[in-house]
Amino acid sequence: GNKIYNHNRFFGEGGGARDAARIIFASNLNRWQQSGDVTDTPRSDGINVNNYRDGGSRWLEDGSFIRLRSLTLGYTLPKRFTEVIKLQTVRLYVVGSNLLLLTKYTGLDPEASASSNQNEQGIDLGTPPQPRGLQFGINVTL
């Protein structure tokens, strides 16, 4: 497994300090406010609304995952059916992509990166997750 810097959590837990367009996470409701509070979300103060720094390890997460990247299921019709319609073979199939993802990563996709630059791997800046897909097809041999 690798570590991923979840920069989205940094912005979301910033309490809206960056700008009005940012999404504010519900974890802001659990901010530390007074002695005795039990939480892992730092308090907000007037000097530094985030009360933590951008490069901190707070947003490093386990990036281990298991993904079912591709699955193909097919069925070839028996010869007794294909001979009746004057075809040599008929195969029906379905292909699924990115059907399953098992991870503890709280971001959208543990394979996300800030860019294709190898120096920015493992930084999640809101990269869209890999899409799921289904394809149906038929192969016919005359």
N, C-alpha and C positions, 0 to 999 in steps of 0.2 A: 504494500500500500504506500501511497504517497500522501503528502500533506497538501491541502488546498487553502489558500488565503481567500476567505469568503468576504470580499470587499462589499458585497451587497448588504451583509449584516452590519458592517461598519456604518454605511449610510443609513440603513433602516433603524439602527439603534441610536443614531445621532440625535434623536429628538427633534428633527426638523431644523437643525442648526445650519445645514448646508444651504438649502434654498427651499422654497415652497413646493417645488415639483417633486420632491423626494417622498417616497412611501415611508411612513412611520410604522415600525413594527409594534405589535401588541406587547412585546417584552418591555416596552417603555413604561407600561403600567406597573411593572414590578421593580422599578428603580429603587435603589437604597435611598431612604429619606431621613431616617433618624436612628439613633442607637438602638440596637436590638432587632432591627429589620434583618431578615434572613433572605438574601437574594444574591444572584451572581451578576446583576445588572448595576453598574456603577451609578452613583447619584449624579444629577445634573447641577451645575453651579453657574453663577453669573459670569465667571471668567472664561471657563472652557465648558461649553454646554455638553460636550461629549465626555468630559472628565477622563479622557483616555486618549492615547495617541494613535494616529493612523497606522503606524507600522507595528503595533503590538501583536503579541501572540494570541490575544483573546479570540481573534477571528481565524486562527489556524485550525483546520478540522481534518479529521481522518478522511482521506479520499479513496479508501479501499472500496471496491465494488465488484459485483458480478453482473454481467449484462448478457441477455440472450439477444445477440446482434442480428442473427438471421436464422430463420426456420423455414424449410420447404417441405410441404406435404404434397405428394402426387399420387395419382392413380392412373394406371394404364388399362384401358378397356380390354377385356378378353378378345382373342382372335375371332371367336364365334360371332361377336357383335360387329366387329369392324369389317369382316368379310361380307356381311349382309349389305353394308352401305358402300362397298367397293373401296375401302381404305385399308392401307397396310397397318398403321397404328394410330391410335388416338390416346393422348395423354392429357388429363386434366390436372391442374396444379394450383396451389396457393402458396405465396411467399410472404412471410411476415418479417418485418425488420423492427428492431428495438422494442420487442414486445414485453420485456421484463427487465427491471433494474432493481437490484438489491444493494442498498448502501445505507450507511448512517449519516452520510453527508446531508446537511440541511439545505443546501442550495439546489438549483434545478438539475444540474448534471455534473457529476464528478470528473467528467472529461472536458469540462469547459476550460478555456484559457482566454486571457486578455487579447491575444492575437496569435498569428501563426509564428511569431518570433520565438525561437527556442528559449530566449532569456525571459519570456513572460509566461511560460508554462506554469500551471498550478495557481494562477491568479484568476478568480472568477469575478468579472466586472459586469455580470448580467448577460453573458453570452446565452442565446436561446438554446434550449436542450435539443438533442438530436430527435428528429421527428419519428413518430411511429408510422409504419406504413403497411398496407396490405395490397398485394397484387394477385389478380386471378388470371389464369391463362389456359390456353389449350394448344397443344402441339399435334399437328396432323401430318402424317406421312402418306402421300398418295401412292 
